[in-house]
Amino acid sequence: MAQAEPKTFPVSWDQLHRDSRALAWRLVEMGPFNGIAAITRGGLVPAAVIARELDLRMIDTICIVSYRDDNTQGELEVLKGVEHDGEGWLLIDDLVDTGKTATVVRNMMPKAHFATVYAKPAGRPLVDSFVTEVSQDTWILFPWDAELQSVPPIIHNSRKG
């Protein structure tokens, strides 16, 4: 039996902006917030959009390495943390996937409101707010990981075989 093609969910810059603004709409009623801690690197773009929409100027980062160049999640390495428990703060990331990173940052900032743009089932219980849920076996292709290219018409693929 042939192995199934991995599912991908491509997200454009426009879609990420719209989804980040939708998350800001959900968060506005929960504030005011003292600031945002973005989980790098994926949380930087959504955090910038949300900071603008909620008029927040205090922005910090939690720097964690987990995914490698081959898109596999390895051992987590915290490069930079924060010096507070997160009370009154937003914790922002692009995606909660397996929950490994979420567990680490939750322990760092247990009192923060944790929000992600996208959530997969395994990590979803660890976040307080999100916009879109995708299946666990879907790879989200973020705009910073992709480039536009020409593709052949669908009909050309159906003529193979």
C-alpha positions in Angstrom: 0.0 0.0 0.0 1.3 3.4 -0.9 2.1 5.9 1.8 -0.4 8.8 1.9 0.9 12.2 0.8 1.4 14.5 3.8 -1.3 17.1 4.0 -0.2 20.7 3.8 -2.1 23.8 4.6 -0.4 26.7 2.8 -0.9 30.1 4.5 -0.2 33.3 2.6 1.0 36.6 4.1 -2.6 38.0 3.6 -4.2 35.0 5.3 -1.8 35.1 8.2 -2.5 38.8 8.6 -6.3 38.2 8.5 -6.0 35.3 11.0 -3.8 37.3 13.3 -6.3 40.2 13.3 -9.1 37.7 14.0 -7.1 36.6 17.0 -6.7 40.2 18.1 -10.5 40.6 17.9 -10.9 37.7 20.3 -8.3 39.1 22.7 -9.5 42.7 22.8 -12.3 42.0 25.3 -9.9 40.1 27.6 -7.5 43.0 28.1 -6.1 45.3 28.9 -2.7 43.6 28.7 0.6 44.9 29.9 2.5 43.5 27.0 3.2 40.6 24.6 5.8 37.9 24.7 6.3 36.4 21.3 7.7 32.9 20.9 10.4 33.1 18.3 10.5 32.8 15.5 7.0 31.9 14.4 5.2 34.1 17.0 7.0 37.3 15.9 4.7 38.1 12.9 1.4 37.4 14.7 2.7 39.3 17.8 3.5 42.4 15.7 0.0 42.4 14.2 -1.7 41.8 17.6 0.5 44.5 19.2 -0.7 47.0 16.6 -4.3 46.0 16.9 -4.3 46.1 20.7 -2.0 49.2 20.8 0.6 47.4 22.9 4.1 48.8 23.0 5.8 46.4 25.5 7.0 43.4 23.5 9.3 40.7 24.7 10.5 37.4 23.2 11.0 33.9 24.4 13.5 32.3 22.1 13.2 28.6 21.7 14.7 26.2 19.1 12.7 23.1 18.5 12.3 22.5 14.7 15.3 21.8 12.6 16.0 22.6 9.0 14.5 19.3 7.9 11.1 20.2 9.6 11.6 17.7 12.4 11.0 18.6 16.0 14.0 17.8 18.1 15.2 18.6 21.6 13.9 21.9 22.9 16.6 24.5 23.6 15.6 27.7 25.4 17.9 30.5 24.2 16.2 33.4 26.1 13.4 33.4 28.6 11.6 36.2 30.5 12.0 37.5 34.1 8.3 37.4 35.2 5.4 35.0 35.5 3.3 36.6 32.8 0.6 38.1 34.9 -1.2 40.6 32.6 0.7 39.5 29.6 -0.1 37.8 26.3 2.0 34.9 25.1 1.8 34.6 21.3 2.8 31.9 18.9 1.9 31.0 15.3 1.0 27.4 16.1 0.6 24.9 18.9 1.4 21.5 17.5 2.5 18.7 19.8 2.5 20.9 22.9 6.2 20.4 23.7 7.0 24.1 23.2 3.7 25.2 24.8 4.5 23.2 27.9 7.9 24.9 28.4 6.6 28.4 27.9 3.5 27.7 30.1 5.9 26.8 32.9 7.9 30.1 32.3 4.8 32.3 32.2 2.0 30.4 34.0 -0.1 33.5 34.5 0.0 34.8 30.9 -2.9 34.4 28.4 -1.5 32.0 25.8 -2.9 32.6 22.3 -1.9 31.0 19.0 -3.2 31.6 15.5 -3.4 27.9 14.6 -3.8 24.9 16.8 -3.5 21.1 16.4 -5.5 18.7 18.7 -2.5 17.5 20.7 -1.5 21.0 21.8 -4.9 22.8 21.8 -5.6 22.2 25.5 -2.5 24.1 26.4 -3.6 27.4 24.9 -6.3 29.8 26.0 -7.2 31.2 22.6 -6.7 30.3 19.0 -8.3 31.0 15.6 -8.1 27.9 13.4 -7.7 24.2 14.3 -6.0 21.9 11.8 -5.6 18.2 12.0 -2.6 16.8 13.7 -1.2 15.2 10.4 -1.3 18.5 8.5 1.9 20.5 7.9 1.2 24.3 8.0 3.3 25.9 5.3 3.9 29.4 6.6 4.7 32.2 4.2 8.3 32.7 5.5 9.0 29.0 4.6 7.7 29.1 1.1 8.1 31.0 -2.2 5.8 31.5 -5.1 6.4 29.2 -8.1 4.6 28.2 -11.3 2.8 24.9 -11.2 1.4 22.9 -14.1 -2.4 22.7 -14.6 -4.2 19.9 -12.7 -5.0 18.1 -15.9 -1.3 17.4 -16.5 -1.1 15.5 -13.2 -4.2 13.4 -13.9 -2.7 12.1 -17.2 0.1 10.4 -15.5 0.0 6.6 -15.0 
